[in-house]
């Protein structure tokens, strides 16, 4: 089936998913359907990861604010915070990759408002 003249189909860039492969490598999703099953699953997992990060931060602050906290508790809090930060950075990277490219004319105009 031929496409009508003047119409081109542009596949969006692959979406970085919020989980790793069994080998520890990044996973990507290539789809035109942002409302598909895997896209919705990824959206839900990102929301859970960010909410978990908020919860862990609140709990870790209590441990880190107490100068008498045992070393093991401080270390555990630090490890959990690092895990949550990794998740949040992956979410930010994934969402950043899906932002539309800026219009060059708008960028030039913003830099040189004359």
Secondary structure, DSSP 8 states (H G I E B T S, - for coil): ----TT--------EEEEEE-TTS-EEEE--S-TTSHHHHHHHHHHHHHHHHHHHHHHHHHHHHH-TT--HHHHHHHHHHHHHHHHHHHHHHHHHHHTS----HHHHHHHH---
